[in-house]
């Protein structure tokens, strides 16, 4: 908070930054803003810790985006991946270095929030945000946003970060547009030590029977996180895939401690990220990797950027300066995470048509496995590989073109059929 406004702000209880939602994106934003010494309030509707449907895989980009000194509460360290194609053609690939770590989300999220609190953020749980207002009676001046809570209480802020999940009210205020919606189903299955031992240090990824779907087994001590994901609208088929998947793994006899479902939502390329002094990040902005639907790294990275730019917006003395800072935030997101999402969208389109091709490449083509390993370890990204490797670029472009060429051929064939029909009828 700037010194010339501190006394007025104290009287009116104006926070520099209010963050809505205490998941990885919100906690990351709160930490980034609080560590600068600003007054930061973190609002969360649930009581913490709370369960979240999520595999809990912490890949390299997630690890690199964590606050300094953050000790990951790892339940397992993954050195091997077993790939299968709807239960067939199983093959395991191994790495000497850890590929990624596995966490339980309640512990992980709680620890992130504690880091934000240690940096100076204040936490309020059990509060639901109804809406934000940037004009009207509740807003004392143009530098202030009113955050209206359920029950009528109003909290004032110089900048607001929306990190309130995939059904975000702040996202609705900003006008976030969603393009791809997927349904994830998951079961936390406690297993005996003999079963747990078989999975230790190894995950399973199964390319599923529904276009664009896949399943996973992530071991976390005496519990296996087993889940599947596919496009929304395939609810019955997705449920059947999970049941078949669990049975095929020999886990149907074990009672899940938790069974849950969750919709993931992916933003359109032109979806807004800001409105006035309000920013969105993480799931609230529809940011995740479209192919794998990996969201933790996107939440942590976008949250950190949102926190940093929210501080700049809080310091802006007029609408023009606030707008400039908001545009800078949007540019930072699009130049980094946006590029990764664009490549991921292309990968998903190919994967939906040719899952067998992906399976064959990852299990039988060493450069493809190396790329997977390097991405999970954080030494490169999908976007970087496509940008810097001409072979990968050409292959993806060729596969991109294939559906268009097929559609054109089909249209030409249909046109010729119509011509033959017209000729026969004349």
N, C-alpha and C positions, 0 to 999 in steps of 0.2 A: 504494500500500500504506500502511495506517495505521501510524504510528510505534510504537504499542504492540505490534504483532505482528511488526515487521520482523525482529528477531533470531531469533524462533522460525521464521519463514518461511524465512529464509536457511539455517538448519540443515536444514530438511526440504525445501528447494527447492520451495516452493509458489509458483506463478505467480499473479498477480492474475487474469489472463485468458489462457486458451488458446483460440486460434482454429483450427479444423480446416478446411483448404481455403484455397488462396491464389488463387482466382479474384477477380473484381471484388467480390463480396460479402465474402469473407474478408479481402482486402487492405483494403477500406474499413472493416471492423470493427476490424481490427488497428490501422489508423491512428487511428481515433476513440478507441480505448482508450489507445494508446501516447502520444498527444499530451497526455494528462492527466498523464503522468509515471508511470503504473503499469507494472508488470513484465508484459510481453505476449510470449507465444510463439505464432508462426504455423507451423503444421504443414502440409506439402504432400506427397502421395504421389509426385507426378511430379518430374522435374528441370525446372527452369525455364530458358529459356522453353519452353512446350509449346503444340501446336496445339489449337484448340477449334473445333468445327463451329459457325459463327456468321457472320451477315452482316457484323457489325462496324459497324453504324450507330450513331452517337452523336448522339442527339436532345437537345433542350434540357434536359429533366430530368436526363439523364445528365451533361451538361456542368456543370450547376448543382450537382451532388452531388459533384464532384471535389474533392480536397484543394486548399487554397490554393497557388497557384504551379505547379499541374500543367499542363505543356505537352502538349497532345494530339498524338500522333504521327500526324497526319492524312495519309492517302494520297490523299484527294481531298475537295473541298468541293462539296456537291450544291446546285445552283441550279435544277434541272429534273427533273421526274418524268414519265416516259412511262407511261400506263396502258393496259392492253389487257384484253379479256375473252376468255380462252382463245385469244389470238392475233388477235382481231378488234377492230374499232372502236377502233383505236389513236389516242390523242391525248396530246400533251405539254403540260403546264402548267409555267410558269416563275415564278421569284421573283427579285427584285433582291437581296434579302438571302439569305444561305446558309440552306438548309432544315435540313441536318444534315451531319455529317462522317462520313468512313469511315476505319476503322482496321483494321490486322491485329491479331488478338487476341493472338498471342504477344508482340508489342511492347507493346501496351496493358497487358496483365496484368502483364508484367514491370515496367513503369514504376510501376504502382500499388503493387506489392510493395516496390519501392525507396523509394517515399514512406513506406510504413509503417515500413521499416527506419530511414530518416532520422529518423522521429519517435521511434524507440527500440525498436520491436518486434524480437524476435530470430526469425530464419527457420531452420527445419529442413526440408530437402527429402528425398525418398526414404524417407519414413516413412509407414506405413499404420496408421491407427487401427482397431483391432478393435472396441472398444466403450468406453462410459463407464459408470462405476459411481458411484452416490451413496450406497450402503450397502455394508456388508460389510468384510472384513478389509483390503482395499486402501485403505479410506477412514479416515483417522485421526480425523476429527471431522465434525460435521454441517455445518461451514462449508466443507467440502472436497469436490471432485469428482475422481475418479481417471480419467485417460484412459489406457487400456491399449493399447499399441502391439503391432504384430505382432512376435513374438520375445519378448514377455513384459515389456518395460520399461513402467513406470508413471510417468506424469507427473501431478503434483498441481496443482490450480487452485482458486481461489475462485469462478470462474465460467467456463463453457465456451460458446463460440459455434460452432454447427455451420453450416459454409458449404461442405460437402463434396459439393455437386452434387445432381443429380436422383435419384441412387440412394443417397442419404445414409444412412449408418449412424447418424449423430446424429439425423437425422429419424425413423428407425425407433424410436430410444430415446424421443424426445419423443412419438411416436404420430401423426406427420403423416399426414393422410388426403388422397388424391389423387382428383380428380374427372375431369379431362380430360387425356388422354395423346395427344400428337401425334408424328408421325415427320417429322423434317427430313432431307432429303438435299441434299448440297452438293458442288460441284466447284470447285476453284481452277484456272482455265484461263489459262495464259500466252498472250498474243496479240501479233501484230506491232504496231508503232507505228501503222500506218495504222488498224487496228481499234481500238486503245486510244484514239486521238484522237477517233474517232467517239463514244465513250462518255464522254469526259472531262466531269465536272461534271453528269452526268445518270444517273439510275437508271431501271430498268424495274420496274414492278409489274404482274404478270399475274394476274387473278382466274381460278383454275383450274377444270378440268372436274369435280373431285371436290368434293362439298359441303364448304364451309369451307376449301378449299385455295387457295393462291396461290403464285406463283413470283416470283423477283427476280433482277435483275442489278445488282451493285454493283461499279463500277470502282475499282481500286486500282493506279494506275500501269500497268504492263505486264501486269497480271493482272486477270481478271474473276472475281468471286465469283458463281457461278450456283447457285441453290438453289430447292427447292420444299418445302412443308410441307402435311400433311393429317393427318386423324385416324389414329391407330394402328389396325391391322386392315385398312388399305388399302395394304399394303406393295407388292404387285405393281403396282397402279394408280398409286401414287405414283412408283415407279421408271419406269414407262412415261411418266408426265407429265414427269419430268425429261428423259428421253431425247428426247421429242417437242419439249419446250421448247428444248433445246440445238440440235436439228436445225433448228427453225423460225428460230432466231436466226442460223443460218449458222455455228455454232461447232463442229459435229460433227467437223470435220477437225482440230481442235486437241486435243492430248493433255493431259488434266488433270494438274497436278503433284500434286494431292491430291484424292481422292474419299472422302467420309465421310458418316456418318449419325449421328443423335442423337435420343433421345427427350426431348421436353419434357413436364413434368408440372405441372399446375395444381392448387392446393389446393382442398379444399371450403371453403365459407364458415365452417364451425364447426371447422375443423382447428386443433389446438393449436399454439402457437408456442413454448411453454416447458414445462419439467418440472423442478421444483426449481431448481437453479442453472444449468440448461442452456437456452440459447436457440437458435433456428434462424432463418436468414435466406436470402434469395436462392433459388436452385433447391432447396436443401435443405428450404426451407419451402414449396416449390411456388408461389413468387411470380413471376408474369409476367403480361403483359397477354394475356387469353384470346383476343382476336380476332386481333391481329397476332403474338402470341407473342413480343413484344419483351421481353427479359429484362434487358438491361444496366442500364437505369435503375432497375428494381426491385431488382436486386442491389446497386447502389451506394447507393441510398436506404435499403433495409432493413438493409444491412450497417452503415451509419453509425449508425443507430438502435440496432442490436444491440450495437455497440461501446460506445456511450454508456451503455446500460442495463446492460451486463455489468459496467461499472465500479461502478455503484450496487449491483448484486447482490454483487459482490466485497466491497464495504464493509459489507454487511448482516451483523449480528452474530447473528441468529437466523432461524429458518425463516419466521416471520411477516413480518419485514421483507423477506426475500428474495422471498417470495411477492408482497408488495405491489409491489415493483419489477418483478417479472416480469409482473404484471398490467398495470402501467403501460406496459411495452414492447408487450404485446399490444394494448392500447388504442390506442397511438400508431400501430401498423401498421394496425389495422383502420379507424381514423378517416381515414387518408390513402390508403395503397396499397390497402386493402381496398375502399374506395368506388370507386376507379378499376377494380379488377378486377370488381366487381359490374356496372358499366356495360359493361365490355368483354365480359362473358359474355352480356349481353343483345344487344350488337352482333353477336357471333358467331352467336347463334341466328337473327338476322334475315339476316345475310350468308349463312349456309348455305342459306337458302331463296331469297334474292333477290340474288345477286351482280350481276345486271344493273342493279338499282336503285342499288346503290352505285357502279357504274361510271358510270352516267348522271349521278348527282349530282356525283361528283368531276370529271367531264370537261365537264359542261354547266351546272352550277348554282354560280354564283360563291360564295355563302355556304359551300357544302360544301367547296370548294377552300380558302377562307380559313380554315376551321376546321382542315383538314388541315395547312395551312401554320403556323398558330398553335400547334398541338399539337407539331409536329416542332421548331419553333423554341423552344418552352418557355414561351411567354407565356400559355398556358392548358393545360387537360387535358380529356380526354374527359368525366370526371366533372363538371368545372366547367361545361362547355358545356351538358350535359344539365340541370344544376342551375339555371343562370342564364338559359337561353334557353327560354322557354315553348314556342316552335314546335318546337324539337328534342325537348323533353320529350313534347309531345303526339304527335309523329310516332313516336317510339320506343315510347310506350305503345300507340298504335294498332297498330303492327306486332307488338308483343308479344301483343296480344289476338287477332290474326288466326288463329294456329294453333289457339288454344282455340276460337274461333268455328267454324273449319273442322271441328275434331274433334267439336264438339257437333252441327253440321249432319250430319256423316257418321253419327254415332250415331243421330240422329233418323231419318235415311234408312234405316239398317239396321233400326231398330225398326219402321218402317212396312212395310218389306219382309217382316219376320217376321210382322207382323200379317196382311198380304195372304196369305202362305203358309199361315198357320194357318186363315184364313177359307176358302181354297180347299180345304183338306184336311178341313174339317168338313162 
